Amino acid sequence: MERHDRIISLIWIILGVSQCLGSWFLDLGSVSEPGTGFMPFVIGLVIIALAIMRFIESSLEVKKNPRKKVSLWADTHWKRVVFIIVLMVFYALFLPKLGYLLATFLAMVFLLKSGEPLRWPTALIVGALTSAFSYLIFDVMLQVSFPRGILSF
């Protein structure tokens, strides 16, 4: 698994460098007056730093446990993966009809129930709080318009 981690870390380093290069041409500005490319540049640097840390960590693990072969897909729970993909497709399809609040609430509840087994009351409360807080932040505070759907608010 560590070999795969090193390969993926290298890919992330390349993506981070390309992010930094792309944002360099968008006018970085300065810390006091950031330009349009400042935040993407900083995010690219964070990606590079995290990827380098993971690369070093996985290299040290390889030195401790040489030739330990593990399949990349060995611990994948395929039923959960397929369920989440189907759930996200349904979310995208029903978002305009049900509206943001109801569709997000239902998606969150089923996502929470599909992962670690949560009790229904916990999943319902967390789903309600997640959809309410995200609606409050994005719709009310940032004024991003969401589909209203059948609830029409």
C-alpha positions in Angstrom: 0.0 0.0 0.0 2.9 2.4 0.7 4.1 2.1 -2.9 0.6 3.2 -4.0 0.7 6.1 -1.5 4.0 7.3 -3.0 2.7 7.2 -6.5 -0.5 9.1 -5.5 1.6 11.6 -3.5 3.7 12.3 -6.6 0.5 12.8 -8.6 -0.7 15.3 -6.0 2.6 17.1 -6.1 2.3 17.5 -9.8 -1.3 18.7 -9.5 -0.2 21.2 -6.8 2.6 22.6 -8.9 0.3 22.9 -11.9 -2.2 24.7 -9.6 0.5 27.1 -8.5 1.7 27.7 -12.0 -1.9 28.3 -13.3 -2.6 30.8 -10.5 0.7 32.6 -11.0 -0.7 34.0 -14.3 -3.9 35.2 -12.6 -2.2 38.1 -10.7 -1.2 37.0 -7.2 -1.2 40.5 -5.8 0.1 40.8 -2.2 -1.0 39.6 1.2 -2.6 43.0 2.0 -4.2 43.2 -1.5 -4.6 39.7 -2.8 -5.3 39.2 -6.5 -7.4 36.6 -8.2 -4.7 34.0 -8.2 -3.6 34.4 -4.5 -6.0 31.9 -2.9 -5.5 29.2 -5.6 -1.7 29.7 -5.2 -1.9 29.2 -1.5 -4.1 26.1 -1.9 -1.6 24.7 -4.4 1.2 25.2 -1.8 -0.9 23.4 0.8 -1.5 20.5 -1.6 2.2 20.3 -2.3 3.1 20.4 1.4 0.6 17.7 2.3 1.7 15.5 -0.6 5.3 15.8 0.3 4.5 14.9 4.0 2.6 11.8 2.8 5.4 10.8 0.4 8.0 11.0 3.2 5.7 9.1 5.6 5.0 6.3 3.1 8.8 6.1 2.3 9.6 5.6 5.9 6.9 2.9 6.2 8.4 1.1 3.2 11.8 1.1 4.9 10.2 -0.4 8.0 8.2 -3.1 6.2 9.8 -3.9 2.9 7.9 -6.1 0.3 4.6 -6.1 2.1 2.2 -6.4 -0.8 -1.4 -5.4 -0.3 -4.0 -4.9 -3.0 -5.2 -1.3 -3.4 -8.8 -2.5 -3.6 -8.6 -5.1 -0.8 -10.6 -3.2 1.8 -13.1 -1.5 -0.5 -16.7 -1.9 0.4 -18.2 -1.9 -3.1 -21.8 -2.0 -1.9 -21.3 1.3 -0.1 -19.5 2.8 -3.0 -22.3 1.9 -5.4 -24.9 3.1 -2.9 -23.3 6.5 -2.5 -22.9 7.0 -6.3 -26.6 6.1 -6.8 -27.6 8.4 -3.9 -25.6 11.3 -5.4 -27.3 10.8 -8.8 -30.7 10.8 -7.2 -29.7 13.9 -5.2 -28.7 15.7 -8.5 -32.0 14.6 -10.2 -34.3 15.5 -7.3 -32.6 18.7 -6.1 -34.7 21.0 -8.4 -37.9 19.2 -7.6 -37.6 18.8 -3.8 -35.5 21.9 -3.2 -32.2 22.3 -1.4 -33.3 21.8 2.2 -35.4 18.7 1.7 -33.0 17.0 -0.8 -29.9 17.8 1.3 -31.6 16.6 4.4 -32.6 13.2 2.8 -29.2 12.8 1.2 -27.4 13.5 4.5 -29.6 11.1 6.4 -28.9 8.3 4.0 -25.2 9.0 3.7 -25.0 8.9 7.5 -26.9 5.6 7.6 -24.7 4.1 4.9 -21.4 4.7 6.6 -20.9 3.9 10.2 -24.1 2.5 11.7 -25.9 5.5 13.4 -29.2 5.3 15.1 -32.1 6.9 13.2 -32.6 9.8 15.7 -28.9 10.7 15.4 -28.9 10.5 11.6 -32.1 12.6 11.4 -30.8 15.3 13.8 -27.4 15.5 12.1 -29.0 15.6 8.7 -31.4 18.4 9.8 -28.6 20.4 11.3 -26.3 20.0 8.3 -28.9 21.1 5.8 -30.1 24.0 8.0 -26.6 25.3 8.7 -25.5 25.0 5.1 -28.7 26.7 4.0 -28.1 29.5 6.5 -24.5 30.0 5.5 -24.9 29.8 1.7 -28.4 31.1 1.1 -29.0 33.6 3.8 -25.5 34.9 4.5 -23.7 34.5 1.2 -26.9 34.9 -0.9 -26.3 31.9 -3.1 -29.6 31.0 -4.7 -30.7 27.4 -4.3 -33.6 25.5 -5.9 -36.7 26.1 -3.7 -38.6 23.0 -4.8 -41.9 22.0 -3.1 -41.1 23.8 0.2 -40.7 27.2 -1.7 -38.5 28.9 0.9 
